[in-house]
């Protein structure tokens, strides 16, 4: 299952969307163990979703030398984005480094 949204979703209430994660076959996900081994987790706020991207304001990420900033991040194919995440939501973001050396979002989980 690929994650795809259009830029027209800005302001959309993702809380009204329904997704049954129990039906997902996680064995087919694009993330392998090597990618997950170097995963970086950071607290962020989701500002908006775009087509294959998410705009976030994240805390500093010392593991990769990034200061706190607001930026557009690419969502990896099959990114785990919980359906209750809405614009303005505080999340924990999991980043993985691609073969191109760039970091992308592999998962967004709401802060409890």
N, C-alpha and C positions, 0 to 999 in steps of 0.2 A: 504494500500500500504506500503510495507516494503522497507526500504532503504538498498540497498546492492550494494557494489562495490568490485572489486577485487584489489589486490595489483598491478595488471598490469596497473592501471589507472594513476600511477604517471606520471606527465607531461601532462596529458590529458587536453585539453581545454574544461572545463565544460561549457564555454560560447556558444559552438556550439550545446549543448544538448537542447532538447525542452521538456517542461513539462507544461501541462495545469493545473494550480492549481485550476481553476474554476470547473473542473470535479471531484475534490477530495471530498470525504465524510468525513469531519472533525469530524463528530459525532462518527465515529468508532475508533478514535485515542486512543492510549493506555494511554495518559496523562489524569488524572482526575484533578478536581479542587484542591484537597489536594496537589497533586504534584506541580501544577502550583503556588499555594500559597507561597511555599517556594523557588520558582525559583530564581536563581542568574544570573544576566546579567554582562558580562565582554567583553571588547574589546580584540580582538585576531587577529592573522594572521594565515591563513590556510597554512600549509607547504605541506601537502599531504593527500590523502585519501587512506584508506586501506579497507579491507573487514570488514565492520561494525564498522570502526574506522575512526578518523580524527586526524592527528598530527597537533597540534597548538602551537604557542608561544603566551601566554596570559599575560596580565597585572596582577599585584597583585590582589587577591580577598580577601579583609579583612573580608568579611562576613563569610567566611569559613576558614580563617587563612592560605590561600595559598599565597606564594610569587610569583612573576613573574617567569614563567618557560616555557620550551618547553616540551610537553608531548603528548603521545597518549591518546586519550579520546574515550570511547565507545559511539557510536551513539545509542540512544534508538530506539526501533522498531517504525517505522512511524515518524522518526525525520523529521522536516521541514528544508530541505536543499534547498535553492533557486538554481535553475538550472544554474544561471550565475556565480556561485562561482568557481574560478579557484585557482590553487596553487599560493601562494603569495598574495592572496586577503585579505584585511583588512575586518573583520567582527565583528558583535556583536554576541556573543555566549550566548545562554540560557542554563544553567545547572539546572538539577533537581536531587534531592537526591532520590535514589532508596530505596526499603525496606531493602536492604543489607547495607545501610549507605554510599554507594559509589555514587559519582556524575557522571552523564552522560550528553551528549549533546542532548538536545531536539530540538534545532533550531540553524541555522546559517543564519544570515541576512547580506548582504553586507553593509559596511559602505558607507554612501552617502557623 
